[in-house]
Amino acid sequence: MKLLPTSNLLAAGLLLCQWVSAAAPSAWTFADATLQISQKGAEAGPKQKFTSTSPISDALSLKATDSLKILLTTKEGDTAKRPHQLFLFVKDTESELESFFAFDVKESGKARLDLTLKDVPIALLSSPSLSLTLALGSFGQSEPLSVEIAKVIPTLDAATKKALPAPGPKYQKLNEIHHIFRAEPRSPPKVISLVFLGAVAACLPVLFGAWFSLSANVSHLPKSLAASPIAHPVFFASLLAFEAVFFAYYTQINIFQTLAAVSIISPVAMLSGSRALREVRARRLNGER
C-alpha cells in the first residue's frame, strides 16, 4: 500500500475545513454596542456596553426630557455588513403592546438610533416597565437575531402626566357576549279577557234587535240557500274562520302564522261573498225584501 505525502494530506484537510465553513450557515450579530442616556440641560451620562448574550443588567430610568442613544456595528458572521432591517422594539411586558423604531445604518454596518421618551406612544408611557429588544436580519441563509438588551422604567412627573392626552382604545379580544332575548309577549289575564267577552256578548241582542227593526226577513233564508247553496254557507263559514284565526292569534299563534291563515281564507271569502251578494241583489231587484 502506498501512503500519500504529508503535504497532500494537509492540503486535503484545509480544503475540507474550508468547505465545511462555507457550507455552515452564518448568523447576524452585532459588536461594539453602547447605550447612553442624555438629559436636557446636562452632560450625557456614561456609555453602557451590552452584547447579544449580556444585556444591561440594571433597569434604566428615563424622564420625558431624556434621550436615548444606541450605537453598534452589525455583522453577518465575522464580517461587518449592513442588514436589510434593524429595529428597536419597545414593548410593554404586561399588556404586550409594542412599538418599533428603525436604526440609521451605514454600508459599513455602523448603526445609530436616537430616541426620546416623548417619541414613545402614549399607550406605552403609562406602563410601569418597558423592555428594549433589538431585532436585525436580512435576505439570504443567515439567521436573524432578536435579543432583549435592557429594561426601561418611564418616570413622568405630575405635569407631564396631566399634559398627556387620554389613551386611545386598545384593539384586543373582548369577553364573550351572552345575548338575553326579550320574552315572548303574553296575552292579558283571563279576567280581562272574560270582561271584554261579556261586553261583546251583551251587544249581540242589540245587534239582532237592530236587524229585525230594519225589516230583516228570515223567511227568505230557504230561498237564498236554494238559489245559491254553496256561496252563502261558504261565505258564512269564512267569516267564522276569520274569528277563529283572530282568537288563536290572541291566545297562542304568532303574527306570521296569522297572516298565513288569513291569506288562505281571504280569497275564499271574496269569491263566496261576491256570489252571495249577487243572489241578494237579484232578490232585491225583484222587490223581495
QUIRARA-V194072 format. One record per residue. N is the residue number from 1. RES is the residue in one small letter. PHI is phi in whole degrees, -180 to 180 (999 if undefined). PSI is psi in radians with two decimals (NA if undefined). Layout:
# QUIRARA-V194072
n | res | phi | psi
N | RES | PHI | PSI
N | RES | PHI | PSI
This chain:
# QUIRARA-V194072
n | res | phi | psi
1 | m | 999 | 2.38
2 | k | -103 | 2.19
3 | l | -85 | 2.56
4 | l | -75 | 2.61
5 | p | -64 | 2.72
6 | t | -64 | -0.64
7 | s | -64 | -0.65
8 | n | -68 | -0.69
9 | l | -64 | -0.70
10 | l | -66 | -0.71
11 | a | -66 | -0.71
12 | a | -64 | -0.67
13 | g | -66 | -0.71
14 | l | -65 | -0.69
15 | l | -65 | -0.69
16 | l | -65 | -0.75
17 | c | -64 | -0.70
18 | q | -66 | -0.67
19 | w | -68 | -0.69
20 | v | -67 | -0.75
21 | s | -67 | -0.58
22 | a | -74 | -0.60
23 | a | -76 | -0.50
24 | a | -70 | 2.25
25 | p | -69 | 2.45
26 | s | -89 | 3.09
27 | a | -137 | 2.64
28 | w | -82 | 2.47
29 | t | -152 | -3.01
30 | f | -146 | 2.82
31 | a | -143 | 2.91
32 | d | 53 | 0.75
33 | a | -89 | 2.28
34 | t | -135 | 2.64
35 | l | -129 | 2.32
36 | q | -137 | 2.35
37 | i | -106 | 2.27
38 | s | -117 | 2.36
39 | q | -105 | 2.53
40 | k | -67 | 2.23
41 | g | 78 | 0.26
42 | a | -143 | 2.94
43 | e | -73 | 2.68
44 | a | -67 | 2.55
45 | g | -75 | 3.11
46 | p | -71 | 2.67
47 | k | -81 | 2.29
48 | q | -109 | 2.19
49 | k | -90 | 2.62
50 | f | -152 | 2.78
51 | t | -132 | -3.14
52 | s | -71 | -0.29
53 | t | -109 | -0.29
54 | s | -131 | 1.64
55 | p | -74 | 3.06
56 | i | -70 | 2.15
57 | s | -73 | -0.77
58 | d | -83 | 2.46
59 | a | -70 | 2.45
60 | l | -93 | 2.30
61 | s | -101 | 2.10
62 | l | -120 | 2.34
63 | k | -95 | 2.99
64 | a | -65 | -0.47
65 | t | -95 | -0.02
66 | d | -82 | 2.73
67 | s | -128 | 2.60
68 | l | -117 | 2.26
69 | k | -122 | 2.21
70 | i | -121 | 2.22
71 | l | -122 | 2.42
72 | l | -164 | 2.98
73 | t | -125 | 2.13
74 | t | -84 | 2.55
75 | k | -138 | 2.49
76 | e | -107 | 1.78
77 | g | 74 | -2.08
78 | d | -105 | 0.07
79 | t | -106 | 2.24
80 | a | -68 | 2.19
81 | k | -153 | 2.68
82 | r | -86 | 2.14
83 | p | -81 | 2.93
84 | h | -73 | -0.61
85 | q | -138 | 2.42
86 | l | -148 | 1.96
87 | f | -130 | 2.73
88 | l | -114 | 2.07
89 | f | -96 | 2.20
90 | v | -105 | 2.03
91 | k | -128 | 2.43
92 | d | -85 | 2.07
93 | t | -70 | -0.37
94 | e | -87 | -0.98
95 | s | -87 | -0.19
96 | e | 65 | 0.32
97 | l | -76 | 2.56
98 | e | -150 | 2.79
99 | s | -142 | 2.72
100 | f | -129 | 2.69
101 | f | -136 | 2.31
102 | a | -86 | 2.50
103 | f | -82 | 2.71
104 | d | -94 | 1.90
105 | v | -115 | 2.36
106 | k | -95 | 2.97
107 | e | -63 | -0.47
108 | s | -77 | -0.08
109 | g | 94 | -0.12
110 | k | -73 | 2.22
111 | a | -126 | 2.63
112 | r | -145 | 2.52
113 | l | -141 | 2.18
114 | d | -109 | 2.11
115 | l | -134 | 2.28
116 | t | -110 | 2.74
117 | l | -66 | -0.48
118 | k | -72 | -0.27
119 | d | -78 | -0.26
120 | v | -76 | 2.40
121 | p | -56 | 2.68
122 | i | -63 | -0.63
123 | a | -62 | -0.40
124 | l | -92 | -0.40
125 | l | -69 | -0.47
126 | s | -81 | -0.03
127 | s | -78 | 2.49
128 | p | -72 | -0.39
129 | s | -151 | 2.44
130 | l | -126 | 2.60
131 | s | -113 | 2.47
132 | l | -106 | 2.08
133 | t | -121 | 2.30
134 | l | -98 | 2.26
135 | a | -131 | 2.22
136 | l | -144 | 2.62
137 | g | -177 | 2.99
138 | s | -159 | -3.09
139 | f | -70 | 2.81
140 | g | 105 | -2.92
141 | q | -92 | -0.12
142 | s | -69 | 2.40
143 | e | -73 | 2.39
144 | p | -74 | 3.02
145 | l | -133 | 2.35
146 | s | -141 | 1.99
147 | v | -144 | 2.46
148 | e | -81 | 2.29
149 | i | -110 | -0.37
150 | a | -168 | 2.89
151 | k | -114 | 2.50
152 | v | -127 | 2.34
153 | i | -112 | 1.89
154 | p | -68 | 2.32
155 | t | -119 | 1.88
156 | l | -117 | 2.31
157 | d | -79 | 3.06
158 | a | -64 | -0.68
159 | a | -66 | -0.69
160 | t | -68 | -0.72
161 | k | -63 | -0.67
162 | k | -69 | -0.57
163 | a | -77 | -0.31
164 | l | -71 | 2.36
165 | p | -70 | 2.86
166 | a | -65 | 2.43
167 | p | -65 | 2.53
168 | g | -75 | 3.07
169 | p | -68 | 2.52
170 | k | -99 | 2.15
171 | y | -86 | 1.84
172 | q | -149 | 3.04
173 | k | -69 | 2.29
174 | l | -100 | 2.92
175 | n | -69 | 2.71
176 | e | -65 | 2.40
177 | i | -96 | 2.20
178 | h | -106 | 1.98
179 | h | -77 | 2.41
180 | i | -114 | 1.87
181 | f | -84 | 2.59
182 | r | -69 | 2.48
183 | a | -67 | 2.67
184 | e | -62 | 2.47
185 | p | -64 | 2.47
186 | r | -111 | 2.73
187 | s | -71 | 2.73
188 | p | -67 | 2.94
189 | p | -57 | 2.67
190 | k | -63 | -0.53
191 | v | -62 | -0.76
192 | i | -66 | -0.70
193 | s | -62 | -0.74
194 | l | -67 | -0.61
195 | v | -63 | -0.79
196 | f | -70 | -0.60
197 | l | -64 | -0.72
198 | g | -65 | -0.64
199 | a | -65 | -0.71
200 | v | -67 | -0.75
201 | a | -64 | -0.59
202 | a | -68 | -0.41
203 | c | -82 | -0.26
204 | l | -63 | -0.78
205 | p | -60 | -0.63
206 | v | -65 | -0.67
207 | l | -65 | -0.82
208 | f | -65 | -0.65
209 | g | -64 | -0.64
210 | a | -68 | -0.65
211 | w | -61 | -0.81
212 | f | -69 | -0.57
213 | s | -69 | -0.42
214 | l | -93 | 0.38
215 | s | 66 | 0.76
216 | a | -71 | 2.19
217 | n | -106 | 1.78
218 | v | -75 | -0.34
219 | s | -68 | -0.28
220 | h | -81 | -0.06
221 | l | -61 | -0.80
222 | p | -62 | -0.68
223 | k | -67 | -0.67
224 | s | -65 | -0.74
225 | l | -68 | -0.56
226 | a | -71 | -0.64
227 | a | -75 | -0.61
228 | s | -139 | 1.39
229 | p | -72 | -0.29
230 | i | -103 | -0.74
231 | a | -63 | -0.83
232 | h | -64 | -0.87
233 | p | -63 | -0.69
234 | v | -67 | -0.71
235 | f | -64 | -0.74
236 | f | -65 | -0.70
237 | a | -66 | -0.63
238 | s | -65 | -0.63
239 | l | -65 | -0.73
240 | l | -65 | -0.61
241 | a | -65 | -0.68
242 | f | -59 | -0.79
243 | e | -64 | -0.66
244 | a | -67 | -0.69
245 | v | -64 | -0.76
246 | f | -63 | -0.66
247 | f | -66 | -0.72
248 | a | -65 | -0.67
249 | y | -64 | -0.64
250 | y | -70 | -0.47
251 | t | -104 | -0.74
252 | q | -144 | -0.67
253 | i | -84 | 2.88
254 | n | -98 | -3.12
255 | i | -67 | -0.59
256 | f | -69 | -0.71
257 | q | -66 | -0.61
258 | t | -65 | -0.79
259 | l | -64 | -0.64
260 | a | -64 | -0.74
261 | a | -68 | -0.72
262 | v | -65 | -0.64
263 | s | -66 | -0.40
264 | i | -85 | -0.68
265 | i | -77 | -0.56
266 | s | -60 | -0.84
267 | p | -60 | -0.65
268 | v | -64 | -0.76
269 | a | -65 | -0.67
270 | m | -66 | -0.79
271 | l | -68 | -0.84
272 | s | -68 | -0.63
273 | g | -66 | -0.70
274 | s | -64 | -0.68
275 | r | -66 | -0.73
276 | a | -66 | -0.69
277 | l | -69 | -0.55
278 | r | -64 | -0.70
279 | e | -66 | -0.74
280 | v | -64 | -0.70
281 | r | -65 | -0.67
282 | a | -64 | -0.69
283 | r | -69 | -0.63
284 | r | -69 | -0.63
285 | l | -66 | -0.44
286 | n | -85 | 0.06
287 | g | 81 | 0.27
288 | e | -96 | 2.15
289 | r | -129 | NA
